[in-house]
Amino acid sequence: MKDIENSKKESPMLGLTGMGGGVASLMFAGVSGPTDFTMWVAGRNLYGNLGQNSTVEYSSPVQVGTASDWISFKAANFDRILGIRGASGSAEDTNGTLWGWGMQDSWGELGQNNRAKYSSPTQIGTGTDWADVYAGSQTMATKSNGTLWMWGHNANGTLGDNSIAPRSSPIQVGTDTTWDGSRMTSAGQSVMAIKTDGTLWTWGQFGYGIDGRNDWSWPNYRRSSPAQLGTDTTWSQVCKLGQYTAAALKTDGTLWTWGASGDGKLGQNVTTGGSRSSPVQVGTETTWAKVQSIGGAYAFGATKTDGTMWFWGRPVVGSFGNNEGGYPSLYFSSPTQLPGSWHPTNWNGSANAECAVQAMKADGTLWAWGENSYGSLCQNDVIYRSSPVQIPGTWTWWDKGSFAGAFVGKKGLE
């Protein structure tokens, strides 16, 4: 079953939907009637990455243009946003045109065959068959035929094309047609992605066992084309925490981590040492619904199907929502719960050193906490919060992730 955060027809009405094995999960039920698929942003805007034809920062949500047919979008660091608009002008499409704006470094991450900045959405190429997009350290996108395309930085083979040459426009990764665009991640100089058959693939630069193949030798720290991790066909989600730590879920609801273990990031009750060069299970629970990095190289967050939210690693600038501010020396080396009932998959954490989290509660309200230097908590101020505060408005949010520098959400009809 496809993750509900990727649904094109969500609205903030709760339904109780049964999942495999008799496990119940709170999900957002679709309703008939008009749907607003506008895009809203807030936060840092140094490079025009909020799409407002300016570099003015906003501490409350502001709409990007007038389009109401965004079917997918993703923010990358402080710098840029990429999104897909319905090919027929309808947000009900499953594929469409690809757009990007903001800052690109010297590698052309906006896919325009140049290195210019754009302060409003600009179409990438002329294709109308883009299905999903991920904007991390590298830019990745899939088409409706299941092919994978990448562009940007490539010093360590991270574009998967058997080279180390940067690309300023999309190039296809191999010839496979089984890539799942909703299940890919990149951070630092390495990439991980899951295919539709549930296999997990990695490429780029690796260290501390992050390659997951029980191989620590230096010659194998770089792979310039996708290589399968193990033989399992039950991977359902993967994410990276900085360059050297990873977490993933399997279809049976189990949670797995591997790579560097500092700050308790592996959730294995160790804070130093104990790095793992192959996936190891976190606890014995089988009800995990989503896992994501929280703040660059500091911590992971995860939710269970019962709506509970959990964190482990180092709580930085209030990122755990537990009234712990600043940069404490306290680490959590196993998952610790945040009170409240939260939507199992409609939440997003920062992937930068600045740590902000936005999450929906089970009642459909949207909340935020953590780092707020640029107003990305949408409170009309720049004061960080170490416990959840509500973001005003009615939201139906499915953006696949936002970052501390730029809140990105979808606003529902009010």
N, C-alpha and C positions, 0 to 999 in steps of 0.2 A: 504494500500500500504506500502510495506516495505521501511524503511528509505534508502535513496540512499547512505548514508555513508557506508552501509553494503553490497552494490553491489559488486559482484565478477568481473564485467566486465566494470568498469568505465574507461574513458579516458578523458583528459582535452579538450573536445569539447563541446561547449555550445549548448543546445537545449532548447526550450521553451515548457514545457509540462503542459497541463491543469490539475488542481486538482479539487476535488469535490467542488461543490458550485460555479464553475466558477472562482475560484481563480487561477491566473497564478503563476507558480513557475519556476525559473531557475534551471535546472538540468543538470547533465553531461550525454551526450548521448554516448552509446556504439558504437564502430566501429569495423569492421572486421579486421583480420590480427593478427600477433603475439602480445602477451601481456607479459610484464615483471612483475612478481609478486615477485620480490626480496624485502627484508626488509633492511632498512637503519636506523642507529641510530647515536646519538651524545649526549654528555653531561657527567654527572658523571658516573664513572666506578669503584667505590671503591671496589665492590664485584664481578667484572666480569660480571655485568648485561648488558653490551653492546655486550656480546657474541663474544669477540675477542680473547679468550684464554689469556687474559691479564687484567691488571687493569689500563691501560693507558686511560686517558680521551681524548675525541675528541670534538673539537669545530666546526667541519663541518661533514656532514654525511659520514658514513663509512658502507659498506655492511656487513650484518651478513651472513657469509659463502657464499656458491654459490647457495643455493636452490632458485628456482624461482617458487615455488608452494605454497607460503603462502596464505591461504584464510582468515585468521583472526589472529590478534595479539593485545596484550594489555600490556602496561607497568604499573607496580605497584610501587608507591613511587619512591625512589632512588634505590630500591633494586633488582628488578627482572622483567623479561618479560616472558610472556607466549604466545604461538601461536599455530595455527593449520595448518598443511600442508595437501594438497590434498591426499586422500587415494590412488589414482591411479597415483600420481606424477603429477597431473594436477591442476592448480589453478582454473580451472572451476568447480572442485568438490564442492559439498555443505557440505561435511563432510570429516573427515580424521583423522590423527594421532595428538596427543597432545604433545607439547614440552614446556620445561621451563628451565630457567637458571638465575643465579645471586645468591643472598643471601636469605636464609630462616632463620627466627628466630627460637625459640625453639619449634615451632609447626609444622614444616614440610610443609610450603606453596608451595613447588615445587612438592609435591605428590610422593616423591621417597622412602617413608618409612624410611627416615633418616633426618638429619639436616645438611647435607654437602652443601658446596658452589659449584656452577658449572659456569665455565666461557665460556662455549659454549653450544649451544642447546642440551638438553638431553631429550629423549622421556620419557613420563609418561605412564607407562603401555604398553599394546600392542593393545589397542582398535583402530579401524579404523572408528568409527562412531561418533566422536566428531563433533559438529556443530558450537559451539560458546563458547567464553571464556571471563570471566571478572576477572581481577586481581586487587582487592582492598585490604581493610584490611583483607578480607577473599578471598579465591580463589573459583570461581564459574564457572561451565561449563555445557552446555547442550549437549545432544546427539541427533542424527537425529530422535529418537523416541519420543522426547519431554520431556524426563526425565531430572531432575536437579541433579547435583552432586556438593558437596562442600568439602573443606578440609582446615586445618590450625587451627587458634585460635578459641576457643569455650567457653571461660569463662562465657559468658552470653547467651548461647544458640544460638549463631549466625550461627551455622551450621545446625540449623533446624531439628536436629535428636532427640529431646526430651532429650538431655543430655547436660552436660557442659564439656565433655571430648574432648581434642584436637585430630585431626586426621591428620596423615602424608601421607595419600593416599585417593583418592576420595571415598566418601560414598554417596549413593543416599538419596535425601531429599523426604521422603514420597514415594508414588507410582504414583503420577499424571504424565500424559504424555502431558500436555498442557502448559509447560513453554516456554516462548519466550526468547531465549538467547540474543537477541539484545536489550532487555529492562530490565536490572537488574543493581543494584548498591549496593555498601556497603561502609560505612565509619564509623570509630570508631568501635563500637560494635553492629551495627544494619544493617539489610539488607532489601531492598525493591525490589520487582520484579513484573512484569506484565505477566499475562498468555495470551495465544492466544485468549481468549474470552474477553480481555480488562479489566479484573478485576485486582485490585492492592492488593498485599499481603506484609505483613511486619513481621519481627521477630528479636529477639535479645534484646539488652538493649535500653530503651527509656527514655526520659525526656523532659521537656518543651513542652509537647504536640506533640512531633514528631511522636508518634504512630498514630496520626490522628483520634482517636476514641472518642474525647471529654472526655478523662479519664486522670486525673492528679495524681491518687492515686499511692502511692509507690508500693503496691503489684503487680501492673500491669505494672511496668517498665521493666519487662523482660518476653519475650515469647521465648520458646525454640522450637517452631514449627510454620510454616506459619499460619497467621490469616488474613482474608480479611479485607481491609479498606473500610467500607461502602458497598454499593451495586452497584455502578456505573460499567458499562461495556464499558466505552468509554475512558479509560486511554490509551495513546499512548506512553508516555515516562516518566521516573522518574529519578531524580538524588538527591544526598545528598550533603549538604554543611557542612562538619565537622560532628560532632556527632548529632547535635540537630536541624538542619534546612533542609527542603526538598522543592523541586519544581517539578512540573509535568505538562505535557501537556495532553489535551484531543483531541479526534479525530476531534472536531469542531474548533481546532486551538486556544482554550483558554488556558491561563497560570494560574497555581494555586500554592500557597505556604502555608506552615504551619510550626509550631515549634517555635524556639527562634527567636526573632526579632532584636537583637542587630545589630548596624551598618547599619540599614535600609535593612537588608537582605531579608525581606519579600516583599519589593517593595510596601508597603502600606502607604508610606509617614509618617512613624514613625521610629525613630532611637533607642529609648529605650522603654522598656515595650511593650505591645501590642502583646505578644506571642499568637499564635493561636494553639488550640488543634484539629482543623479539617481544611481541605483545604479551602482557601479563594481565590477568583479570583483576579488577578492583572490586573487592568484596565478593559476595555471592548473589547479589540481587539480580533479578531478571525483569525489572520494570523500568529501566532507563529509557527516556524518550528523546533527549537531545543533549549533546555536549558541545561546549564551545570555549575557546580561549577567552580569558578576561585579563586584558592588559599586557600586551607584548609578551614578556618572558616571565610573568609572575604567577598566574593562577588559571585554573579551569573552573567553569561553572557547568552544572548539569541539572536537568529536571527529570522527574519520574512521571509515569503515566497518571499517578494520583494527584499531580499538580504541586508536589513539593519541589523546592529548589535547593540545590546543594552546591557548596564551593569547597575547593581545597587549593593549597599553595600559599602564597603570601597576599594578605589583604592590603591593597595599596589605595590610598586616598578614598576610603569608604567603599571600595568595590564589592565587598561582601554584604553590604547593607546591614551590618550588625553593629552600627554605631562605633566602629573602630576606624578612626581617621588617620591622616598622615601616612608615614612609611614605617609602620611598626616592625619590630624585630620578631614578632610572634608569627609562626607558621602553622598552618593546618595541614598535617600530613595524611589525613583521610577526610572524606567528605563531611562537611558540617552544614546543618540545615538553616535556611533563612525562613523565619516564620511566614505564614500566609499560604494562600492557595493561588497558584500561578498557572497560566496556560502552559501545557506541556512543551509546545514548540514555538509559540509566538513570543520570542524574546531574543535579544541580541546583546552581545557584550563588545567592549572595545578590543581591538586587536593591536592597539598601540600601548606605549608605556603609560600614557594617560588613560585612566581606567574609568569608563562609564558603562552603565548597563541600563537598557530600556526593556521593560517586560510588561506583558499583559497579565492582568489577574483573571481568575476564572469568570468574573462578572463582565469582562470586556473592557474594563478601564485600563488605561496605559500609565505606567509608572516608571520613574527613573531614579538613579542614584550614582554616586561616585564623582569622578572628575568633572569640573564644569568651567574650566578656564575660559572657554569660548562660547558658553551658553548652550551647549549641546544637551543639557538636561531640560531645556525648554521652560524655564521658570522666570524668564525676563530678568535674569541676573546672572552673575558668574561665580556664585557661591557653591562650593562643592557640598554634597549631601552624603552623609554616612548611613542614612536609612532611606527607604523609598518615599518619594513624593510624587503626587499625581501630575501627569501632563494633561492640561485642560483639553476638552474637545472629544469628539467621537471618532474613533480610529478603527480601521480594519487593516491590519498591518501584516505584510508578507514579503518584506524586502530582502530576506536572506542575510541580513547583517548590516550593522552600521558601526561607525567608529567614533571615538571620543570627539574628534574634530568636526564631525558632521552628522547630526541626527538625520535619518532619512526614514520617512514613514508614508503610509497611505491614509488619507483622511476619508472617513465615511460620510455619507449624507447625514446632515443634522436636521 
